[in-house]
Every structure is written in C-alpha cells, then in structure tokens.
Amino acid sequence: MFENMPILSLLIWAPILGGIWVLYAGDRQETTVKYFSLAVSILVFVLSLFLLDGFDVNTHEMQFVEQTVWIESFNIYYRLGIDGISLPLILLTTFMTILVIISGWEVIETRISQYMASFLFLEGFMLGTFSSLDAILFYFFWEAMLIPMFLIIGVWGGARRVYATIKFFLYTFLGSVFMLVALLYLYSQAGSFNILDLHALHLSMTEQQLIFIAFLLAFAVKVPMWPVHTWLPDAHVEAPTGGSVILAAILLKMGGYGFLRFSLPITPDASIALADFMIALSLIAIVYIGFVALVQQDMKKLIAYSSISHMGFVTLGFFIGFQIYTNTGSTAGAVMAMEGGMMQMISHGFISGALFLCVGVMYDRMHSREINAYGGVVNTMPKFAALMMLFAMANSGLPGTSGFVGEFLVILSSFQASPWIAMLAATILILGAAYTLWMYKRVIFGDIANEHVAELKDISSREGLILALLAIVVLLFGIWPAPLFELMHTSIEHLFEHAIQSKLG
C-alpha cells in the first residue's frame, strides 16, 4: 500500500519544514509553537508506524526505496531506503522526539521557538541518516545533526556549556573527516556513492584496513568507545534534559549503526582481522568505564558513564560474532550476538532516556544534580520514586525489563567464542547494578536530607505521562521482545553472511 508513497521523504522533511515554520512564528506565538511542534512530532511518529505496517520482515532487500538524481556529474543521488536494521532506530527516534518535545513544555522559558525548532531539525536529520542509501547523502545528514545539537547544548546548557559544545563538536567533526576521506576513496574505486554498490566492492587487505580505521575514528567517537569517550560526560552534564535524552537515546546509536551499514559489509576481511582489537576496546569500555561510573557524584555524569559501559555490549555483540563463527562454523550464534547488540542499542535508548528525564525532574525542582544534595525523595515523591526504581532496575539488567534481553544474548553467545570473555562481561554486570542502585539508594531512600527535599512535589501529569510511556515500553520489550527480533532478524542474518564473505581484490 505504501510502496509507491515517498514516505521516507515525508518522515525526513516534515519535521525540518515544521522547524522552519516554528522559527518563523517565533516566541510571540509561544503556545501555538508548542502545540505545533508536538503535532509535527506525533505526525512523524504515525508516519513511522505506516512504515512498520508495510514492512516485509521476510526479505533483506531495501524497502520503501526512493531515488532521484542530486548531483549528476558526480553520480550522487538522493537515494533512500530502509531494512530491518534501520527501521527499529527510526521508530526509536520518532517516539523519543515526542517525549522530548513534551518534556520541554514548561521547563524551557527562553527562546522556546528556537528550542522546539532545534529538536524538529534534529529529528529530520537523524531520520535522514538512518534512511540514506547514498554515502554523500548519509554524510550530509550525519554532519547536519551536529548543528542543532551544538545549539541545544550551547544555548540552553549549563555554566560550562561553551566548553562542552566545542569539545563535542571537535571530537565528532574530526572523526567524521576521516569517514569522508574513506568515502571519497571508495567512490574513486567504485564510481558510485550508492552504499549498496560499495558493499559489493573488492579491495585489498591494506585498503580494507585503512578504510576500516577511517570508519572506526568516526563511529567510535559517536558510540563513544574508549578512549575517545571523554566528550560525552561533559556534553551530558551541560546539556538541557531534552538534549541529554536525545544524545543518549539516539545520537550514540549512530556509531553502532555505522558499523553495521559501512564497516562490516564494506571491509569484511579487515573486520575479521581487527575483531580482537574491537572486542578488547569493548571490554575496556564495559569494565573500566563501569568503575569510573561507580565513583561519580553527579547523577548525569554517572548515567553518562553508564551509557558508555552499556554501549560496550553493543560493539562486543557486533564483533564477537566472527570468533563465534570461527569456533563453531555456524552463523546462528554470531547472528544471536549481533541481534543482542542491536537489542541493546534500542533498549538503552529507552532506559538511558528515561533516567536522564528522571534526573531532569529532580533538577527542575532542586537545581542540583549532586547525589549528596538528595536523600529521602521517596517520602515526598512516591510516584516518581516507583517509576525511577523501574528504570534503575532496567539499567541494572533486571530480567523482565528490556535492559536484560540484549546483554543476556551477547553474554550467552559470547560463551561460544570464549568463556573468559563471557564471564568477564557477565561479572561486570554487577558493577552496573552497583553504581545504579547505589545512586538510587542515596537519592531516593533514607530520611529526608534537607528542607529542600521536604518541599518537593510529586511528578505532574505531564511528567507522569512521559515516564509511564517509557515504563510501558521497557517492560513490553523485556517481557515480549519477539516482535523486535522478528523485525531485524532477516537483515542481520544477511549482513553477517555478507560479512564473512572475503572481498579481497
């Protein structure tokens, strides 16, 4: 029904055009701007559900493909299409954007139209990144995302927002320059920027390794992987709540998506050769950053380091599949590991977004993110405490929540590669429970710490709606993750089968 509709273009350009109108309307029409921004984000979410309804889970081929000549002399096309890897991330993006728009409804008091427009622009650019099938179009959207996020942190951020924005911009932009160089070299070999054409390109091992490293420098910064992770805590701490939510829930997933869309299928031999290196970096992120999170006194910084540690399971799942295949000769365990990594990406988007929203709820009331400033919050905010407990448990990997599913699959499949790797990753899960629950205990339980906590009021209906929707999703995918696996299984299975075929040329 929807194959002949330019539904992906509608998804991408509706929020961008909506953002332009919001800027034009300005703060003079504050109420109208808020409702219009919300309406646009809901419309985009509904359009993404049309994608889901018309998606065929039994094929790995790109669907809803659109193609128009963009720059003919360089063979650059406006080419869009999605598969089972990009669709879950599109749904995550459209869902979280609605919640971010609602969360800023009463909190943001200055330059409201610019704030709402920034998130609408950001949504369009993120959807464009997940939908692009032309490398230059992908790069355009990839870089365009930096601008609204730079403004969100730099204008509505905290006291050190300028430092955080410059650090964020430099890290992500410099990494992307290497990706551009790699894409230009691939174009010189293939004569095309079509990503699917690049997947079929044969390259020498030296070429593949250099291109893999160039992609790694771009995608590792976005994930972010150790040791290029240091921009993330600063960006999170200084960003407004909405900025932190989108940064953790979606922007970090761009790096993981890049590995699946570019690194593994374009440089499969290099991916296999450097898999041990990637596994080592992933384990360092899981272990070392987990210990770093344990000593944090700022709630936002703790959750930011937690995100780095949890994203380590994503890259571990993506690259340990090669070892599993070498040991077993079967693709089943490797596909399970990659599906676990993908599930971890989606789940982390909901859980980390929810935790940052919880911190935002408290910060709006107390104007402090320091753990020591709180204590006994459950006595004055019991509804909030109950919801935050669910998200804390999900962040700790409690069975029955979405946080358990992805990490469990990655650890379970890792035993087929190396019991030591699996044991290390599983044992370090205790750290996740330690820093998350220790934070929760000090903030929520105990006697009321001071008069400021004693005066706190429980969550409003607006805040309750946002957190309740996230709670439903976290529980739903924890108890019934089958629809998500069904959506991505065929695409991931095809990707891994593609990635173990040598392309040395």
C-alpha positions in Angstrom: 0.0 0.0 0.0 2.8 2.4 0.9 5.5 1.2 -1.5 4.6 4.0 -4.0 4.5 6.8 -1.4 7.6 8.9 -0.7 7.0 8.1 2.9 10.7 8.3 3.9 10.9 11.8 2.4 7.8 12.8 4.3 9.4 11.4 7.5 12.6 13.4 7.0 11.3 16.7 5.6 8.1 17.1 7.7 10.0 17.9 10.9 12.5 20.1 9.0 9.8 22.1 7.4 7.9 22.2 10.7 11.1 23.6 12.3 11.3 26.3 9.7 7.7 27.4 10.4 8.4 27.3 14.2 11.3 29.6 13.7 9.2 31.9 11.6 6.4 32.0 14.2 8.9 33.0 16.9 8.3 33.3 20.6 5.4 35.8 20.1 3.2 32.7 19.5 4.6 30.6 22.3 1.5 28.4 22.9 1.0 27.8 19.2 4.6 26.9 18.7 4.4 24.3 21.4 1.3 22.6 20.1 2.5 22.8 16.5 5.8 21.2 17.4 4.1 18.4 19.3 1.6 17.9 16.4 4.5 17.6 14.0 6.4 15.1 16.1 3.2 13.0 16.6 2.6 13.1 12.8 6.1 11.9 12.1 5.6 9.0 14.6 2.4 8.0 12.9 4.2 8.0 9.6 6.8 5.7 11.0 4.1 3.3 12.1 3.0 3.2 8.5 6.5 2.1 7.7 6.2 -0.6 10.3 2.8 -1.7 8.9 4.0 -2.0 5.3 7.4 -3.6 6.1 8.1 -7.1 4.9 10.2 -8.9 7.6 11.0 -11.9 5.3 13.3 -10.0 3.0 16.7 -8.4 3.5 16.2 -6.1 0.5 15.9 -2.4 1.0 12.3 -1.3 1.2 10.4 2.0 0.5 13.2 2.9 -1.8 13.3 6.4 -3.3 15.8 7.7 -5.9 16.3 11.0 -7.6 19.4 12.4 -9.3 21.0 15.0 -7.0 24.4 15.9 -8.4 24.6 14.1 -11.8 28.2 14.9 -12.7 29.4 13.1 -9.6 26.8 10.3 -9.7 25.3 11.5 -6.4 21.7 10.5 -5.8 19.0 11.4 -3.3 18.6 7.8 -2.5 16.6 6.5 0.5 15.6 3.0 1.7 15.4 1.0 4.9 15.8 -2.5 6.2 15.3 -4.3 9.4 18.4 -2.6 10.9 17.3 1.0 10.3 13.6 0.6 10.9 13.8 0.0 14.7 16.1 3.0 15.1 13.7 5.2 13.1 10.8 4.1 15.4 13.0 4.9 18.4 13.8 8.3 17.0 10.2 9.3 16.3 9.0 8.0 19.7 11.6 9.7 21.8 11.2 13.1 19.9 7.6 13.3 21.1 8.7 12.8 24.7 11.5 15.4 24.4 9.0 18.0 23.0 6.6 17.4 25.9 9.4 17.4 28.5 10.5 20.9 27.4 6.9 22.2 27.5 7.2 24.1 30.8 10.8 23.8 31.7 12.3 25.9 28.8 11.5 29.6 29.4 13.7 31.4 26.9 13.8 31.2 23.1 11.1 28.5 23.1 10.6 28.6 19.3 14.3 28.1 18.7 14.4 25.2 21.2 11.5 23.4 19.6 12.8 24.0 16.1 16.2 22.6 17.0 14.7 19.3 18.0 12.5 19.2 14.9 15.5 19.8 12.7 17.5 17.2 14.7 14.7 14.6 14.2 14.7 15.2 10.4 18.5 14.9 10.2 18.6 11.7 12.3 15.9 10.1 10.3 17.8 11.0 7.1 20.9 9.4 8.5 19.1 6.1 9.1 17.3 6.2 5.7 20.2 7.2 3.4 21.4 4.8 0.7 23.8 7.3 -0.8 27.1 7.8 1.0 27.2 11.6 0.4 23.6 12.0 1.5 24.4 10.0 4.6 27.4 12.2 5.3 25.2 15.3 4.8 22.7 14.2 7.4 25.4 12.9 9.7 27.2 16.2 9.8 23.9 18.3 9.8 23.0 16.7 13.1 25.9 18.5 14.8 24.4 21.9 14.2 21.1 21.6 16.2 22.7 19.6 19.0 25.6 22.2 19.2 22.9 24.9 19.6 20.8 22.9 22.1 23.8 22.4 24.4 25.4 25.8 23.7 22.2 28.0 24.2 20.2 26.1 26.8 23.0 24.3 28.6 24.7 24.7 31.9 27.5 27.0 33.1 30.3 25.3 31.1 28.1 24.8 28.0 30.6 26.6 25.7 33.4 24.3 26.7 31.2 21.2 26.3 29.8 22.2 22.9 33.3 22.9 21.4 34.6 19.6 22.7 31.6 17.8 21.4 31.8 19.4 18.0 35.6 18.9 17.6 35.5 15.3 18.6 32.6 14.3 16.3 33.6 16.6 13.4 37.2 15.5 13.3 36.2 11.8 13.4 33.8 12.4 10.5 36.5 13.9 8.3 38.3 10.6 8.2 35.0 8.9 7.2 34.6 11.4 4.3 38.1 10.6 3.1 37.3 6.9 3.1 34.0 7.6 1.2 35.8 9.6 -1.4 38.4 6.8 -1.9 35.6 4.2 -2.2 34.0 6.4 -4.9 37.3 6.5 -6.8 37.2 2.7 -6.9 33.5 2.1 -7.4 32.5 5.2 -9.4 29.4 5.4 -7.3 28.3 6.7 -3.9 25.5 4.1 -3.7 26.1 2.3 -0.4 24.9 -1.0 -1.8 27.4 -0.7 -4.6 30.1 0.0 -2.1 29.1 -3.3 -0.3 30.0 -5.2 -3.5 33.4 -3.6 -3.9 36.5 -5.8 -3.8 39.6 -4.2 -2.0 43.0 -5.4 -0.9 43.6 -6.1 2.8 45.6 -2.9 3.2 42.9 -0.8 1.6 40.2 -2.5 3.8 42.2 -2.0 7.0 42.8 1.7 6.3 39.2 2.3 5.4 38.1 0.3 8.5 40.3 2.5 10.7 38.9 5.7 9.0 35.3 4.5 9.7 36.3 3.5 13.2 37.5 7.0 14.0 34.1 8.4 13.0 31.9 5.7 14.6 33.9 5.1 17.7 33.6 8.8 18.7 29.8 8.6 18.2 29.3 5.3 20.2 31.5 6.5 22.1 34.2 3.9 22.6 37.2 4.1 24.9 39.5 6.2 24.6 37.5 8.7 22.5 34.7 8.9 25.0 35.7 11.9 27.1 33.4 14.4 25.3 30.2 12.6 26.3 30.1 13.2 30.1 30.8 16.9 29.6 28.1 17.2 26.9 25.6 15.3 29.1 26.3 17.4 32.2 25.9 20.7 30.4 23.1 19.8 28.1 19.4 20.6 29.0 17.4 17.5 29.8 16.0 17.1 26.3 19.4 17.3 24.8 20.8 14.6 27.1 17.8 12.4 26.3 18.3 12.6 22.5 22.1 12.4 22.9 21.9 9.2 24.9 18.9 7.6 23.2 19.7 8.2 19.5 22.9 10.0 18.7 25.0 7.4 20.4 23.3 4.8 18.2 24.6 6.4 15.1 28.0 4.9 15.7 26.6 1.4 16.1 24.5 1.8 13.0 27.6 3.0 11.1 29.5 -0.2 11.9 26.6 -2.3 10.6 25.9 -0.2 7.5 29.6 0.5 6.5 32.4 -1.2 8.4 31.2 -4.8 8.4 29.8 -5.1 4.8 32.4 -2.9 3.0 35.5 -4.1 4.8 34.7 -7.7 5.9 38.2 -9.0 5.8 39.5 -6.1 7.9 36.6 -6.5 10.3 37.6 -10.1 10.9 41.3 -9.3 11.2 40.6 -6.5 13.7 37.8 -8.2 15.6 40.0 -9.0 18.6 41.0 -5.3 18.8 37.4 -4.2 18.7 36.5 -6.8 21.4 39.3 -5.6 23.6 38.1 -1.9 23.2 34.5 -3.1 24.0 35.6 -4.9 27.2 37.6 -1.9 28.4 34.5 0.2 28.0 32.4 -2.3 29.9 34.9 -2.8 32.7 36.9 0.4 33.1 34.1 2.8 32.5 31.9 0.8 34.9 34.4 1.5 37.6 34.6 5.2 36.6 30.8 5.4 36.9 31.0 3.9 40.4 32.8 7.0 41.8 30.7 9.7 40.3 28.9 12.3 42.5 26.9 14.0 39.7 23.9 11.9 38.6 24.1 13.0 35.0 27.8 12.1 34.8 27.1 8.7 36.4 24.4 7.9 33.8 26.7 9.2 31.0 29.5 6.8 32.0 26.9 4.1 32.4 25.9 4.7 28.8 29.5 4.2 27.6 29.7 1.0 29.5 26.4 -0.4 28.2 27.3 0.6 24.6 30.3 -1.6 25.1 28.0 -4.6 24.9 26.7 -3.3 21.6 30.2 -3.3 19.9 31.1 -6.6 21.7 28.0 -8.2 20.2 28.8 -6.9 16.7 32.4 -8.1 16.5 32.5 -11.3 18.7 30.4 -13.0 16.1 33.5 -13.5 14.0 35.1 -15.5 16.8 31.9 -17.5 17.3 31.8 -18.4 13.6 35.5 -19.4 13.6 34.9 -21.7 16.6 31.6 -23.2 15.6 31.4 -22.9 11.8 27.8 -21.8 12.3 26.2 -18.4 11.8 23.4 -18.9 14.4 25.5 -17.9 17.5 27.0 -15.0 15.7 23.6 -13.7 14.5 22.4 -14.0 18.0 25.3 -11.9 19.3 24.6 -9.2 16.7 20.9 -9.3 17.5 21.8 -8.9 21.2 23.9 -5.9 20.3 21.1 -4.4 18.3 18.5 -5.1 21.0 20.9 -3.4 23.5 21.0 -0.3 21.3 17.2 0.0 21.2 16.8 -0.8 24.9 19.5 1.5 26.0 17.7 4.3 24.1 14.6 4.0 26.2 16.3 3.3 29.5 19.0 6.0 29.4 16.5 8.5 28.1 14.2 7.7 31.0 17.0 8.0 33.5 18.0 11.4 32.1 14.4 12.5 32.3 14.2 11.4 35.9 17.3 13.5 36.7 15.7 16.4 34.9 12.5 16.1 37.0 14.6 16.5 40.2 16.9 19.2 38.7 13.8 21.3 37.8 12.8 21.3 41.4 16.2 21.4 43.2 18.6 22.9 40.6 21.2 20.3 41.6 22.4 17.1 40.1 24.7 16.3 43.0 23.8 13.0 44.7 24.7 14.4 48.1 22.1 17.1 47.8 19.3 14.5 47.9 18.1 11.8 50.2 14.6 10.6 51.2 13.0 11.7 48.0 10.6 8.7 48.3 8.9 10.4 51.3 7.8 13.4 49.2 7.7 11.9 45.6 6.5 8.3 45.9 5.1 8.0 42.4 8.4 9.3 40.9 10.4 7.0 43.2 8.4 4.0 41.9 9.0 4.8 38.2 12.6 5.7 38.7 13.1 2.3 40.5 11.9 0.5 37.4 14.4 2.4 35.2 17.2 1.8 37.7 16.4 -1.9 37.7 16.3 -2.0 33.9 19.7 -0.2 33.8 21.0 -3.0 36.1 19.7 -5.6 33.6 16.9 -7.0 35.7 15.1 -9.9 34.0 11.6 -8.8 32.8 13.0 -5.5 31.6 14.4 -4.6 28.2 17.8 -4.0 29.7 18.2 -7.7 30.4 17.5 -9.1 26.9 20.3 -7.6 24.8 23.0 -8.1 27.4 21.9 -11.6 28.1 22.1 -12.6 24.4 25.5 -11.0 24.0 26.9 -12.8 27.0 25.2 -16.1 26.2 26.5 -16.1 22.6 30.0 -15.0 23.8 30.5 -18.3 25.5 30.8 -19.9 22.1 33.7 -17.6 21.4 35.5 -17.5 24.8 34.1 -18.5 28.2 36.6 -16.0 29.7 35.2 -13.1 27.7 31.6 -14.1 28.6 32.5 -14.5 32.3 34.2 -11.1 32.4 31.3 -9.3 30.7 28.8 -11.1 32.9 30.7 -10.4 36.1 31.0 -6.8 35.3 27.2 -6.6 35.1 27.4 -6.5 38.9 29.1 -3.1 38.6 26.1 -1.8 36.6 23.8 -2.8 39.5 26.2 -1.4 42.0 26.5 2.2 40.6 22.9 2.4 39.5 21.3 1.1 42.7 23.8 2.9 45.0 22.8 6.2 43.3 19.1 5.3 43.7 19.6 4.4 47.3 21.3 7.6 48.2 18.9 9.8 46.3 15.6 8.2 46.9 15.7 6.3 50.2 16.6 7.2 53.8 15.5 10.1 55.9 14.7 13.5 54.2 18.0 15.1 53.7 17.1 18.8 54.0 14.3 21.3 53.8 14.6 21.5 50.0 13.8 17.7 49.7 11.0 18.1 52.2 9.3 20.7 50.0 9.4 18.6 46.8 6.2 17.9 45.0 5.5 14.6 43.2 5.5 14.4 39.4 2.9 16.3 37.4 0.6 14.7 34.9 2.9 15.8 32.1 5.9 14.2 33.7 4.0 11.2 34.7 2.8 10.6 31.1 6.3 10.7 29.8 7.8 8.3 32.3 4.8 6.0 32.2 5.1 5.6 28.4 8.8 4.8 28.8 8.0 2.3 31.6 5.5 0.5 29.4 8.0 0.2 26.5 10.8 -1.0 28.9 8.5 -3.7 30.3 7.0 -4.6 27.0 10.3 -5.3 25.3 11.6 -7.0 28.4 8.7 -9.5 28.5 7.9 -9.7 24.8 10.9 -8.8 22.7 9.9 -11.2 19.8 8.4 -8.5 17.5 11.7 -6.5 17.6 13.8 -9.6 16.8 11.4 -10.6 14.0 11.8 -7.2 12.5 15.5 -7.3 12.3 16.4 -11.0 12.1 16.5 -11.4 8.3 18.5 -8.2 7.8 21.1 -9.1 10.4 21.4 -12.7 9.3 22.0 -11.4 5.7 24.5 -8.9 7.0 26.6 -11.4 8.8 26.5 -13.9 5.9 27.7 -11.0 3.7 30.4 -10.0 6.3 32.1 -13.5 6.3 32.5 -13.5 2.5 36.0 -12.4 1.6 36.3 -9.4 -0.7 40.0 -9.3 -1.2 40.7 -8.0 -4.7 
